[in-house]
């Protein structure tokens, strides 16, 4: 099964904290749980045409949620990647208007 760059990068994470880091060319994405740092870096470079300097990953635990007295369920666990671009790389335009 061949995975494309779009299978690896699921969605951008837009929060106050992640938007502050865009000034330092650091972007946050939800990625496939099986993806490693090298695959993530290649996927970002392919999709956005930028140069990646560093990738940090975190496995996020799914939150426990409940509705009334029913037994609690869980949201799915997922993986987060913080991607830092090189100083000479252009920024990702997708995040431009959101800051």
N, C-alpha and C positions, 0 to 999 in steps of 0.2 A: 504494500500500500504506500503510494507516494504522497507525502504531505507537502502542501504548498505553504508559502509564507503566511497566507491568510488562515490556514488551519492552526498555525503556531500562535499568531497574534490574534486574540479574540476581540478585545475592545480596549480603548483608552480609559484610564481611571481619572475622572475629573472631580477633584476635591480641592478645598482651600489650600491644603498643604502641598499637594502635587502641583497646583498652579503657581505657587510661590517658587518652586524649584525649576520651573521652565526658564526663568531668567538665567540660571546657571547651566542651561542646556541639559537638564535632567528630566526625563519624561517617564511616566508610569503607565504600565499596561497590564491587563489581565492576559495571561498566556496559558497554553495547554499544559496540563500537569506533567506530561511526559517530556516536555521540551527542556533541553539543557541550555546553558549560557551561550554556547557557540551557535546553536541553531537559532536562538532568539536574536543574537547580534546580526546574523546573516539575513534573517527575515526582515528586521527593521531597515537594514541597508537596502534591501531589495524593494520594499514597499515605498519608503520615503526618499530614497536616493541620498542618504547622509552617511557620515563616517562615525561608527560607534567606538568609543574609547573603553567603556567599562559597562558590565551588566551585573546587577545585584538581584538575587531572587529570594522570594519568601514564600513558604507554603502557608496559606491562610486557612485557619480552622473555621469550618462552618459554624454559624451561630445556632444556639438552641432556641427554638421559638415554640410558643404554645398559644392555643386559642381557647380561652376559658378554662374549664376543668379537665379538658382532654389531656391525655399524656403528651408530653413535649415531643416535637419532631426536630429535625435538624436541617438547616440549609446546607447545600453541598459545599465541600471544601474546594479551594481553588488556589491557583498559583499567581503571584504578583511579581512583575519584573520592573526594576528601576533601571533605565537605560541612560547612561551619560554619553554625550556626544563629544567629539574632539573639539578643541578650541577653534580650529579653522573650518569646521564643518558648518554648513548652513543649518538654520533651525527648522523644525517641523512646522509647516504652515498651518496644519490642522489645529494647533493649539493657539495660534496667534490672536484670534478675536475673543478668546475666552478669559484672558488675564484681566 
